Amino acid sequence: MGKLKVGVIDLVSKGPTNTLWARVMHANLASIMPQVVATWCEQEGHDVTFSCYTGFEDLQKEFPSDVDIIFICSFTQAAFLAYAISNKFRRKGVVTALGGPHARCYPDDAARYFDYVLGFTDKSVIRDILGECASHPQGVQVKVSSQPRSLPGVRERWKFIEPTINKAPFLKIVPMIGSMGCPYTCGFCIDATVPYQPMEMDLIKEDLRFLRTKFKKPLVAWHDPNFGIRFDESMTAMEEAVPPGSVKSVAESSLSVLSEKNLVRLKKNGFIAMLPGIESWYDLGNKSKAARVSGEERLRRISGHVNMVMRYIPYLQTNFVLGLDSDEGDEPFELTKRFVDMSPKAFPGYSLLSAFGEAAVSNLDYQRDGRVIPFPFHFLNNHLAMNVKPRNYDWIEFYDRVIDITQYTFSPRAITRRFIANDGFTPKWLNMMRAISSEGYGRIRFFKKVRKQLTGDRHFRGYFEGAHRELPDFYRDIVRNDLGQLWEWLPPDALDHDENAYLRKQKTPEPAVVQES
C-alpha cells in the first residue's frame, strides 16, 4: 500500500449558514470520531487533510484536487450535504466513505452514494479500506462487532482539534469521551442497544493534564451518551489528574446520577453544565428516579430535583420528547408548562419523536404499523419534522400543542424569568441567545408555517397522512436553499428513501457486509 492523500470531513452544519448561533457554537459541536479516523490514517503513514465544516468554509478550496479518498462523518440531517460532496468527488475518481450516525441508521441508502459505509469502526477497518481504496458502484458496508475499546486521546488528536476550536470566537470547547454505550434502554435512542463500556482512565488523566498546558482553564464537552455511570471512578480520575475546578466540563447525564452527594463532587470538579433527559411525564422514568410514578407526581419530584441540581450546576438543559405514544390530550403539554414555571432556571429542550432508520429496535414497531413518513433526511433533526404519525393526535391538533408549548416556553415572561433566575453572565447570555434565535423564535415561526400548510394545502396534508409520497415544494425549496451551490451535486433520487428499509431487512437477507473481528 502506497502513501495516499486522505481527506476527512466532519459535517457539523448541513449547508452554508451565516447565523449568529452557528458562528459562535458550530465549531464547538465537532465530533470525536472524524478526528480519530484522521489520526489513524496518519499513523498508517498517509497524508491527511482535515476539515470540520461549520457552514462557513469553502470545501472546494480546503481539499486538494488530487485527494485519493475522503472520509465523511455525518448526522442524518446533513446526509444530503454528504451525498452531494460524495457525488462531486466520485465524479473526479475519488473514493468516498461515510461514517457517523447516518451511516449506522441508514446504511443501505448511504451505500447508493458512497464506496464504503462504516458501522462500528476501529483502526483495522480504516487500515483495510485504505489498503483497498477502490470504487464500488454499490457501496460496501463495513463494520466490527462493537465499539472500539480505546481511541486516540486529545494529545494524539490535537493537530485536528486545535484548528477546529480556533474557529470559535468565544467559547472554545474540547471534545472528550469517558465511556461508550448506555445502560438504559430508551426506545428512541441509538445507544440503547450499545453495551456500556468505560474508556481508559489513565488516558483520560493524561489528556486532562495535557489540556492544562494549552489553556489556563480548559472547557471540555464530554461526549458520553450518559456521563458518570461509574461516577466515583470518573471523579477520582479527574481529581488525580488535575487540581479540582481547574478544568470546566459540560456533560449529558441522567437525573438518576445527579444525587446531591454527586453534585457536590461535580461542582468541586468544575462541571458547569449538564443535559439530563426527562423525556416524558409518563414513560422512560428510569433515568430520573421516577420510574414508578407518572403525571402530576413525576412533575413534582422532577421539578424539585432539577431545582436542587441547579444549586450546584450553573446551567441545565432538560430534554423532552414530544409525541410519544404515552402522550394523550392536553395533560402532557400542560404539565410541561407547569415545569417551566416551577423550574425557571432550566432551559427546556424539545424534540419531536423521530424514528431514525435502524437506530433503535422500537422503530420496527412504527414501521410495522405503517406510521413512518418518508421525510427527507434533511429534516430529521428532532425539530424540523416528526416522521412518526402521532398515535393519539391528528396532525393539526399536535402542531397546535407544539406551537403552544414552544410559545409558552419562549414567551417574554418566561425568557425574563429565566434570565433573572440564572446566575452569571454566561447562563443568562446563552439562554437569551437560544430563545431568540432558531431554537426558540425560529422554531415557532417554522411550526406555524407547517401548521398553515396542513390546514390550507390538501397535497401537503396528504403527504403527512401517507396518502402519497410526492414531497411538497415547501420542503424541496428548503433543501435547495440550504445546500446552495451544492444542490446541483445532490443525486436526483436522494430526496426519496425507503422509510421501511429496516423492517424489510428483517424479512429478507441483508446485503453483503464485511464483518471484521
DRENGU-884522 format. One record per residue (C-alpha): residue number from 0; residue in one letter; x, y, z. Coordinates in steps of 0.5 Angstrom, whole numbers, plus 500, padded with zeros to 3 digits. Layout:
N
     n   res     X     Y     Z
   NUM     A     X     Y     Z
...
//
This chain:
517
     n   res     X     Y     Z
     0     M   500   500   500
     1     G   503   507   498
     2     K   502   513   501
     3     L   495   516   500
     4     K   492   523   500
     5     V   487   523   505
     6     G   481   528   507
     7     V   477   528   513
     8     I   471   532   514
     9     D   467   533   520
    10     L   460   536   518
    11     V   457   540   524
    12     S   453   544   519
    13     K   448   541   514
    14     G   450   547   509
    15     P   452   554   508
    16     T   450   559   514
    17     N   451   566   517
    18     T   447   565   523
    19     L   450   568   530
    20     W   449   561   533
    21     A   453   558   528
    22     R   458   563   528
    23     V   459   562   536
    24     M   458   555   537
    25     H   458   550   531
    26     A   466   549   532
    27     N   464   547   539
    28     L   460   542   536
    29     A   466   538   533
    30     S   465   530   533
    31     I   471   526   536
    32     M   471   520   531
    33     P   473   524   525
    34     Q   479   527   529
    35     V   480   519   531
    36     V   480   517   524
    37     A   485   523   521
    38     T   490   520   527
    39     W   489   513   525
    40     C   490   515   518
    41     E   497   519   519
    42     Q   499   513   524
    43     E   498   509   518
    44     G   503   513   514
    45     H   498   517   510
    46     D   498   525   509
    47     V   491   528   512
    48     T   487   534   510
    49     F   482   535   516
    50     S   476   540   516
    51     C   471   541   521
    52     Y   465   544   517
    53     T   461   549   521
    54     G   458   552   515
    55     F   463   558   513
    56     E   468   554   510
    57     D   469   553   502
    58     L   470   546   502
    59     Q   473   546   495
    60     K   478   550   497
    61     E   480   546   503
    62     F   482   540   500
    63     P   487   538   495
    64     S   484   536   488
    65     D   488   530   488
    66     V   486   527   494
    67     D   485   519   494
    68     I   480   518   499
    69     I   475   522   503
    70     F   472   520   510
    71     I   466   524   511
    72     C   462   524   518
    73     S   455   526   518
    74     F   449   526   522
    75     T   442   525   519
    76     Q   441   532   518
    77     A   447   533   514
    78     A   446   527   510
    79     F   444   531   503
    80     L   451   535   504
    81     A   455   529   505
    82     Y   451   526   499
    83     A   453   532   495
    84     I   460   532   497
    85     S   461   525   495
    86     N   458   525   488
    87     K   462   531   487
    88     F   469   528   489
    89     R   467   521   486
    90     R   466   524   479
    91     K   473   526   480
    92     G   475   519   481
    93     V   476   520   489
    94     V   474   514   493
    95     T   469   516   499
    96     A   467   513   505
    97     L   461   515   510
    98     G   461   514   518
    99     G   458   517   524
   100     P   450   517   526
   101     H   447   517   519
   102     A   452   511   516
   103     R   449   507   522
   104     C   442   509   522
   105     Y   441   509   514
   106     P   447   504   512
   107     D   443   502   505
   108     D   441   508   503
   109     A   448   511   504
   110     A   451   505   500
   111     R   448   508   494
   112     Y   452   514   494
   113     F   459   512   498
   114     D   464   507   496
   115     Y   464   505   503
   116     V   459   506   509
   117     L   462   505   516
   118     G   458   502   522
   119     F   462   501   529
   120     T   469   502   527
   121     D   476   501   529
   122     K   483   502   527
   123     S   483   495   523
   124     V   477   498   519
   125     I   481   504   517
   126     R   487   500   515
   127     D   483   495   511
   128     I   479   501   507
   129     L   486   505   506
   130     G   489   498   503
   131     E   484   497   498
   132     C   482   504   497
   133     A   477   502   491
   134     S   471   505   488
   135     H   465   501   489
   136     P   458   502   485
   137     Q   454   499   491
   138     G   458   501   497
   139     V   461   496   501
   140     Q   458   496   509
   141     V   464   495   513
   142     K   463   494   521
   143     V   466   491   527
   144     S   462   488   532
   145     S   463   493   538
   146     Q   465   500   539
   147     P   473   500   540
   148     R   476   499   547
   149     S   480   505   546
   150     L   481   511   542
   151     P   487   516   541
   152     G   487   522   546
   153     V   487   529   546
   154     R   494   530   545
   155     E   494   525   539
   156     R   488   529   536
   157     W   491   536   538
   158     K   493   538   531
   159     F   486   537   529
   160     I   483   539   535
   161     E   486   546   535
   162     P   485   549   528
   163     T   477   547   529
   164     I   477   550   536
   165     N   480   556   534
   166     K   474   558   529
   167     A   470   559   535
   168     P   470   566   537
   169     F   469   566   545
   170     L   467   559   548
   171     K   473   554   546
   172     I   470   547   548
   173     V   475   541   547
   174     P   471   534   546
   175     M   473   528   550
   176     I   470   522   552
   177     G   470   518   558
   178     S   465   512   556
   179     M   461   509   550
   180     G   454   506   550
   181     C   449   507   556
   182     P   446   502   561
   183     Y   439   505   560
   184     T   434   502   554
   185     C   430   508   552
   186     G   427   506   545
   187     F   428   512   541
   188     C   436   512   543
   189     I   441   510   538
   190     D   446   508   544
   191     A   440   504   548
   192     T   443   497   545
   193     V   450   499   545
   194     P   453   496   551
   195     Y   456   501   556
   196     Q   464   501   557
   197     P   469   506   560
   198     M   475   508   557
   199     E   482   508   559
   200     M   482   512   566
   201     D   490   513   565
   202     L   489   516   558
   203     I   483   521   561
   204     K   488   523   566
   205     E   494   524   561
   206     D   489   529   557
   207     L   487   533   562
   208     R   494   534   564
   209     F   496   536   557
   210     L   490   541   556
   211     R   492   545   562
   212     T   499   546   558
   213     K   494   549   553
   214     F   489   553   556
   215     K   489   557   563
   216     K   482   554   565
   217     P   480   549   559
   218     L   473   547   558
   219     V   471   540   556
   220     A   465   537   553
   221     W   464   530   555
   222     H   461   526   549
   223     D   459   520   553
   224     P   452   518   552
   225     N   451   518   559
   226     F   456   521   563
   227     G   458   519   570
   228     I   455   512   570
   229     R   462   510   574
   230     F   461   516   578
   231     D   467   515   583
   232     E   472   512   578
   233     S   471   518   574
   234     M   471   523   579
   235     T   477   520   582
   236     A   481   520   576
   237     M   480   528   575
   238     E   482   529   582
   239     E   488   525   581
   240     A   490   529   574
   241     V   489   536   576
   242     P   487   541   581
   243     P   480   541   583
   244     G   476   546   579
   245     S   482   547   574
   246     V   478   544   568
   247     K   471   546   567
   248     S   466   541   564
   249     V   460   540   560
   250     A   456   533   560
   251     E   450   530   558
   252     S   448   525   564
   253     S   441   523   568
   254     L   438   525   574
   255     S   439   519   577
   256     V   446   520   577
   257     L   445   527   580
   258     S   444   526   587
   259     E   446   532   592
   260     K   452   528   594
   261     N   455   527   587
   262     L   453   534   585
   263     V   458   537   591
   264     R   463   533   588
   265     L   461   535   581
   266     K   461   542   583
   267     K   468   541   586
   268     N   471   539   580
   269     G   469   544   575
   270     F   462   542   572
   271     I   458   548   570
   272     A   453   545   565
   273     M   449   539   565
   274     L   444   536   560
   275     P   439   531   563
   276     G   434   527   560
   277     I   427   528   563
   278     E   423   526   556
   279     S   416   524   559
   280     W   412   525   565
   281     Y   409   518   563
   282     D   415   514   561
   283     L   422   513   561
   284     G   423   515   568
   285     N   428   510   570
   286     K   433   516   568
   287     S   430   520   573
   288     K   429   516   579
   289     A   422   517   578
   290     A   420   510   574
   291     R   414   508   579
   292     V   410   515   579
   293     S   408   519   573
   294     G   404   525   571
   295     E   403   530   577
   296     E   407   526   582
   297     R   413   526   577
   298     L   413   533   575
   299     R   413   535   583
   300     R   419   530   584
   301     I   423   532   578
   302     S   422   540   579
   303     G   424   539   586
   304     H   430   535   583
   305     V   432   540   578
   306     N   432   546   583
   307     M   437   542   587
   308     V   441   541   582
   309     M   442   548   580
   310     R   444   550   587
   311     Y   451   546   584
   312     I   451   547   577
   313     P   450   554   574
   314     Y   447   551   567
   315     L   442   546   566
   316     Q   438   544   560
   317     T   432   539   561
   318     N   431   535   555
   319     F   424   533   553
   320     V   421   528   547
   321     L   414   531   545
   322     G   409   526   541
   323     L   411   519   545
   324     D   406   514   545
   325     S   404   515   552
   326     D   402   522   551
   327     E   395   524   550
   328     G   390   530   551
   329     D   393   537   554
   330     E   396   534   560
   331     P   403   532   558
   332     F   404   539   555
   333     E   400   543   561
   334     L   405   539   566
   335     T   411   542   562
   336     K   408   549   562
   337     R   408   548   570
   338     F   415   545   570
   339     V   417   551   566
   340     D   414   556   572
   341     M   417   551   577
   342     S   424   551   575
   343     P   425   557   572
   344     K   433   557   572
   345     A   433   551   567
   346     F   433   551   559
   347     P   428   546   556
   348     G   430   543   550
   349     Y   424   540   546
   350     S   425   534   541
   351     L   420   531   536
   352     L   419   524   536
   353     S   423   521   531
   354     A   425   514   528
   355     F   432   514   525
   356     G   432   508   521
   357     E   436   503   525
   358     A   438   507   531
   359     A   433   503   535
   360     V   429   497   535
   361     S   423   500   537
   362     N   423   504   530
   363     L   421   497   528
   364     D   414   498   531
   365     Y   413   504   528
   366     Q   415   501   521
   367     R   410   495   522
   368     D   404   500   524
   369     G   405   504   518
   370     R   407   510   522
   371     V   413   513   519
   372     I   413   518   514
   373     P   419   519   509
   374     F   421   526   511
   375     P   428   527   507
   376     F   434   526   512
   377     H   435   534   511
   378     F   429   535   516
   379     L   431   529   521
   380     N   434   533   527
   381     N   429   532   532
   382     H   425   539   531
   383     L   424   541   523
   384     A   420   534   522
   385     M   417   529   526
   386     N   417   523   522
   387     V   412   518   526
   388     K   405   519   526
   389     P   403   521   533
   390     R   398   516   536
   391     N   394   520   540
   392     Y   393   526   536
   393     D   392   529   529
   394     W   397   533   526
   395     I   394   540   527
   396     E   392   538   534
   397     F   399   536   535
   398     Y   402   542   532
   399     D   397   547   536
   400     R   400   544   542
   401     V   407   544   540
   402     I   407   551   538
   403     D   403   553   544
   404     I   408   550   549
   405     T   414   553   545
   406     Q   411   560   545
   407     Y   410   559   553
   408     T   417   557   554
   409     F   420   563   550
   410     S   415   568   552
   411     P   418   575   554
   412     R   415   573   561
   413     A   419   566   561
   414     I   425   569   558
   415     T   425   574   563
   416     R   424   570   569
   417     R   430   565   566
   418     F   434   571   566
   419     I   433   573   573
   420     A   433   567   576
   421     N   440   565   573
   422     D   447   567   576
   423     G   453   569   572
   424     F   453   572   565
   425     T   454   566   561
   426     P   448   562   563
   427     K   444   569   562
   428     W   447   570   555
   429     L   447   563   553
   430     N   439   562   555
   431     M   437   569   552
   432     M   441   568   545
   433     R   438   561   545
   434     A   431   563   546
   435     I   431   569   541
   436     S   435   565   535
   437     S   433   559   531
   438     E   432   555   537
   439     G   426   559   540
   440     Y   423   564   536
   441     G   426   561   530
   442     R   422   554   531
   443     I   416   558   533
   444     R   416   561   526
   445     F   417   555   523
   446     F   412   551   526
   447     K   407   556   525
   448     K   409   555   517
   449     V   408   548   518
   450     R   401   549   521
   451     K   399   554   516
   452     Q   401   549   510
   453     L   397   543   514
   454     T   390   547   514
   455     G   391   550   507
   456     D   394   545   503
   457     R   391   539   501
   458     H   397   536   498
   459     F   401   538   504
   460     R   397   535   509
   461     G   396   528   504
   462     Y   404   528   505
   463     F   403   528   513
   464     E   398   523   512
   465     G   401   518   508
   466     A   396   519   502
   467     H   402   520   497
   468     R   410   520   497
   469     E   411   527   493
   470     L   415   531   497
   471     P   411   538   498
   472     D   415   544   495
   473     F   415   547   501
   474     Y   421   542   504
   475     R   424   542   497
   476     D   425   549   497
   477     I   428   549   504
   478     V   433   543   502
   479     R   435   547   495
   480     N   436   554   499
   481     D   440   550   505
   482     L   445   547   500
   483     G   446   553   496
   484     Q   451   551   490
   485     L   452   544   492
   486     W   445   543   491
   487     E   447   542   483
   488     W   451   536   486
   489     L   446   532   490
   490     P   444   526   487
   491     P   437   527   484
   492     D   434   521   487
   493     A   437   523   494
   494     L   431   526   497
   495     D   427   520   497
   496     H   429   514   501
   497     D   425   507   504
   498     E   423   509   510
   499     N   421   502   512
   500     A   428   499   510
   501     Y   430   497   517
   502     L   423   493   517
   503     R   424   490   510
   504     K   431   487   512
   505     Q   428   483   518
   506     K   424   479   512
   507     T   430   479   507
   508     P   437   477   507
   509     E   442   483   509
   510     P   447   486   504
   511     A   454   483   504
   512     V   457   486   510
   513     V   465   486   511
   514     Q   465   483   519
   515     E   472   485   522
   516     S   474   481   528
//
